[in-house]
Amino acid sequence: NISKVLDDLNTFAATADYKNYFDLYAEESAFIGTDATEIWNKKEFMAWAKPFFDSGKAWNFTSLKRNITFSKDGTYAWFDELLDTQMKICRGSGVLEKIGGKWKIRQYVLSMTIPNDNVDEVTKIKASAEDAYINQLKLQK
């Protein structure tokens, strides 16, 4: 059940249950965070998150609305959901694969939502932090 996996993901983060949280991810998976530099494979994400879990306080997300779509053969599922978080409304989206009879997260993308009326203001705020990274990425092309 995809909803149970995603609900468990949120519960295990809220209760800082490191082992069970990461058991929900496929061995070959990716987590893409809200910062443009945050794209990690499972091992990298585990290393980044460990101090949060070790402190007994990871993050606490609650699903507000969720959509799930399945592949025709039933081995993949795509989801998107709106989450109530400490960052206000965020969007979680991703892909799960049925592996060995269990649904595993292959990709999880966490995005902050920005109301359209606030886009210009937010763009100004983040410009100084992201301009250098934009130039760096352009040079790597």
N, C-alpha and C positions, 0 to 999 in steps of 0.2 A: 504494500500500500504506500504510494508516493506521499500522501498527506502525512502518514505516520512517520516516515523517514524525515520529512521536513520539520514536523512538530518536534520529533526527538532531537534533531539537530539544534533547534532553538532551546529546548530544555537542557540538553547536555552542556551547551555554552553557558546558560544562565546558572547552572549548578557547578560549573567548572569541572565537568567530567571529561577530562582530556582523552582517555582511552576510548570511551564510547563515542565521543564526538568524532574522532578521527577514524574510527572503525566504519563510519557511514560513508567515507570517501573511498573510491576505487584507488588501487595502488598507483595507477597512472591517471592522475586527476590534476585539475588546476583550480586555484582560487584567484579571482580577480577582484581586488578591493577598490575602494573609493578613490585612492590616490593613483595617479597615472603610472606610478612606478611599481604598484603592487600587482604583480602577476607572478604567482608562485606555483611550483609543482607541490605535491603533497608533502614531501620532506621539508621543503623550504617553508611552507605554511606552518607546519608543525613546529619548526624551530622558532619562527617569528611569534607564534601564539603561546608557546610554552610558558613564558614568564607571566602572562595574563592568567592562564589556568592555574599555575603554581601559586599565585597570590590568592586564589580562591574566588576571584572575580573576573570572569571573562567578559561577555557581553550578554545583554538581555533583549532579545528581539521577540516580538509577538506578531504573528500573521494576522493581517486585517482582511485581506482578500487574496484568493489564490486561483490561478488557472493552470490546468494540467492538460497536456496533449500527448497522445501515445503514437508511436510509429505503427504502421500497418501490421508488422510482425510481432508487436508487443514487447520488443526487447529494449526499446528506448522510450524515454519520456522527457518532455520539455516542460518547464514550468516558469511562471513569473508570478510574483506576489508582492503586495504592498505590505511593508513591515512597520510596526510601531517600535522605534528605537530611541536611544539617547540622542541621536542626530535628527529626531523627529521622523517624518515619513521617509523611508528608504525603499528601494526596490531590490528584491532578490530574484535572480533568474538563473537558469542553468539547465543542465542535461543530466539525466540519470540513466544508467544501463543496468539491465538485469544480468547479474554475474553469479553463477552458481546458485540460481534460484533466489537471490537476494538483490534488492535494488541498491545500487551504489551511486554516489554522486561522482560524475565524471568532470563536470565543470560547474562552478558556482560563481556568479557575478553579483557583487553588492554595489549598488549605485545610490547616490544621494539624489533625491528629487529636488528640483528647483522650480517654484511657481513661475510661470511665464512672465508675470509682472516684475519679477526680481532678477531676471537673467542678466540685464545690463549691470546691475549693482554687484552681483556675484562675479561676473566676468572681470570687473575692475578689481575686485578684492583678490582674485586668484591670478591675475595677469603677472604680477611681479614674481610669484612663486613658480609659474609655469612657462614663462617666456624662454628662459634658459634651456629648459628641458625640450621644448618645441624645437629650438635651434639645434640642440644636440641630436635629436631624432632625425631632423632633416639632413644633417651631415652624414648620418649613417646610411641613408638611402642609396 
